[in-house]
């Protein structure tokens, strides 16, 4: 048995165990982390199958972006495990039937692809594509045969991004945001206002008349009367 075959079985076994832990773990954070491990093992299997572009794309897009977002959302939400697992036994029969159908369909696809033919189908373009890498071949097919579908998919993703931003971004009343267009279009008259005011002159208080000063002088010079002595009893 070759070493690559041993690695394939190891990564496939880890992928299967990780997938089982995703659906059997009681902690949502643990389920998300096991899903990340499953993606890494799937990328390793794709590397063994010489699909380097798909493996790197799986790690960068799903592990680096999607699963990190899922993990942050799961950690921020207060999920009640008891409420979720309360009706779990009621859906076991339906889930078993759906899982069995998926397993049978996958087995039929693998049997039709590998077991039904005794020899591989000859590829006439294999000699021409032998000198090109896997990533080069995928890019050539995408931008030649499937260019219209690729552009439509990019347009749909762009619309989804714009719609998600427009639905989630709200301007709160208490926060202040910078409006660059209004700052550029501002004028001097809008910020500075020149106000003309009359000068304010303080009026001095009028001096008292001479007769009033003479009447106030004796009153000011008279000494205050002494208080009377209290009467005593003999």
C-alpha positions in Angstrom: 0.0 0.0 0.0 1.4 3.4 -1.0 1.9 6.2 1.5 -0.6 8.5 -0.2 -3.2 5.8 0.2 -2.5 5.5 3.9 -2.8 9.3 4.2 -6.1 9.2 2.3 -7.6 6.7 4.8 -6.3 8.7 7.8 -7.8 12.0 6.6 -11.0 10.3 5.5 -11.3 8.7 9.0 -10.7 12.1 10.7 -13.2 13.7 8.4 -15.8 11.2 9.3 -15.2 11.5 13.0 -15.2 15.3 12.8 -18.6 15.2 11.0 -20.0 12.9 13.6 -18.8 15.2 16.4 -20.4 18.2 14.6 -23.9 16.7 15.0 -23.4 14.9 18.3 -21.7 17.6 20.4 -23.8 19.4 22.9 -21.8 22.6 22.9 -22.4 24.7 19.8 -18.9 26.2 20.0 -17.4 22.7 19.9 -19.6 21.8 16.9 -18.3 24.8 15.0 -14.6 23.9 15.9 -15.2 20.3 14.8 -16.6 21.6 11.5 -13.4 23.6 11.0 -11.4 20.4 11.6 -13.6 18.6 9.0 -12.9 21.3 6.5 -9.2 21.0 7.0 -9.4 17.2 6.5 -11.5 17.6 3.4 -8.9 20.1 2.1 -6.1 17.5 2.8 -8.1 14.9 0.8 -8.4 17.3 -2.1 -4.7 17.9 -1.9 -4.1 14.2 -2.3 -6.4 14.1 -5.3 -4.3 16.9 -6.9 -7.0 19.5 -6.6 -4.8 22.1 -5.0 -7.0 25.1 -6.0 -10.1 23.7 -4.4 -8.2 22.8 -1.3 -6.8 26.3 -0.8 -10.2 27.8 -1.7 -11.9 25.6 1.0 -9.4 26.7 3.6 -9.4 30.4 2.7 -13.2 30.9 2.1 -14.9 28.4 4.5 -12.4 28.1 7.3 -11.0 31.6 7.1 -14.2 33.5 6.6 -17.5 31.6 6.9 -16.7 29.4 9.9 -15.0 32.2 11.8 -18.2 34.2 11.3 -20.4 31.3 12.4 -18.1 30.9 15.5 -18.5 34.5 16.5 -22.3 34.4 16.0 -22.6 31.2 18.1 -20.4 32.6 20.9 -22.4 35.8 21.0 -25.8 34.1 21.1 -27.2 32.7 24.3 -28.3 29.3 23.0 -30.3 27.1 25.4 -29.3 23.5 24.8 -32.1 22.0 26.8 -34.7 23.7 24.7 -33.1 22.6 21.4 -32.6 19.0 22.5 -36.1 18.6 24.1 -37.7 17.5 20.8 -34.7 15.8 19.4 -36.1 12.3 19.8 -39.2 13.1 17.9 -37.2 13.8 14.7 -35.0 10.8 14.8 -37.1 8.6 12.5 -37.3 11.2 9.8 -33.6 12.1 10.1 -32.8 8.4 9.8 -34.8 8.0 6.6 -33.3 11.1 5.0 -29.7 10.0 6.0 -30.3 6.5 4.6 -31.5 8.0 1.3 -28.4 10.2 1.1 -26.1 7.3 1.8 -27.8 5.1 -0.9 -27.6 7.9 -3.5 -23.9 8.5 -2.7 -23.2 4.7 -2.9 -24.9 4.5 -6.3 -22.9 7.5 -7.6 -19.6 6.0 -6.5 -20.5 2.6 -7.9 -21.5 4.1 -11.2 -18.3 6.1 -11.4 -15.8 3.5 -10.1 -17.3 0.1 -9.9 -19.3 -0.2 -13.1 -16.4 0.4 -15.4 -13.5 -2.0 -15.6 -11.1 0.5 -17.3 -11.0 4.3 -17.1 -12.5 6.3 -19.9 -9.8 7.5 -22.3 -9.3 11.3 -22.3 -8.2 12.7 -25.6 -7.2 16.0 -24.1 -5.0 14.5 -21.4 -1.9 14.8 -23.6 -2.5 18.5 -24.3 -3.3 19.3 -20.6 -0.4 17.3 -19.2 1.9 20.4 -19.3 -0.7 22.7 -17.5 -1.3 22.8 -13.8 -4.6 22.1 -12.1 -5.2 25.8 -11.3 -4.4 26.8 -14.9 -6.9 24.3 -16.3 -9.7 25.4 -13.9 -9.1 29.1 -14.8 -9.1 28.2 -18.5 -12.4 26.4 -18.2 -14.1 29.1 -16.0 -13.1 32.0 -18.3 -13.9 30.2 -21.6 -16.7 27.7 -21.3 -18.4 29.0 -18.2 -17.7 32.7 -18.4 -21.3 33.8 -18.5 -22.3 31.7 -15.5 -19.2 33.0 -13.7 -20.2 36.6 -14.3 -23.8 36.0 -13.2 -22.6 34.3 -10.0 -20.3 37.3 -9.3 -23.2 39.7 -9.9 -25.5 37.8 -7.6 -22.9 37.8 -4.9 -22.4 41.6 -5.3 -26.1 42.2 -5.0 -26.2 40.0 -1.9 -23.4 42.0 -0.3 -25.0 45.3 -1.1 -28.4 44.1 0.2 -26.9 42.7 3.4 -25.1 46.0 4.1 -28.2 48.1 3.3 -30.4 46.0 5.6 -28.1 45.9 8.6 -26.5 49.4 8.6 -28.6 51.8 10.5 -27.6 55.3 11.6 -28.3 55.6 15.4 -29.6 58.8 16.7 -26.9 59.3 19.4 -23.9 58.7 17.1 -22.2 61.2 14.9 -20.9 60.3 11.4 -18.6 62.1 9.1 -20.3 63.4 5.9 -17.4 64.2 3.5 -19.7 65.6 0.8 -21.2 68.2 3.1 -17.7 69.1 4.5 -16.4 69.7 1.0 -19.4 71.8 -0.1 -19.4 74.0 3.0 -19.2 77.8 2.5 -17.9 80.6 4.7 -21.3 82.1 5.1 -22.6 78.8 6.6 -20.0 78.7 9.3 -19.1 82.4 10.1 -21.7 85.1 10.7 -20.7 88.7 11.1 -23.0 90.7 13.5 -22.9 94.5 13.7 -23.7 95.9 17.2 -23.9 99.4 18.6 -21.2 100.4 21.1 -22.4 100.2 24.7 -21.3 103.3 26.8 -21.7 103.1 30.6 -23.5 106.2 32.0 -21.9 107.6 35.3 -24.1 107.9 38.4 -25.3 111.5 39.1 -23.6 113.4 42.1 -25.8 114.3 45.1 -27.1 118.0 45.4 -25.4 120.4 48.0 -28.5 120.6 50.3 -28.7 116.9 50.5 -25.0 116.7 51.5 -25.4 119.3 54.2 -28.4 117.5 55.7 -26.6 114.2 55.7 -23.5 115.7 57.5 -25.0 116.3 61.0 -26.6 113.0 61.0 -23.4 111.4 60.1 -21.4 113.4 62.8 -23.9 112.8 65.8 -22.8 110.1 68.2 -25.2 107.3 68.9 -27.1 107.5 72.3 -25.9 105.3 75.1 -28.3 102.5 76.1 -30.2 103.0 79.5 -29.0 101.1 82.5 -31.2 98.3 83.7 -33.2 98.9 87.0 -32.0 96.9 90.0 -34.1 95.7 93.0 -33.0 96.5 96.6 
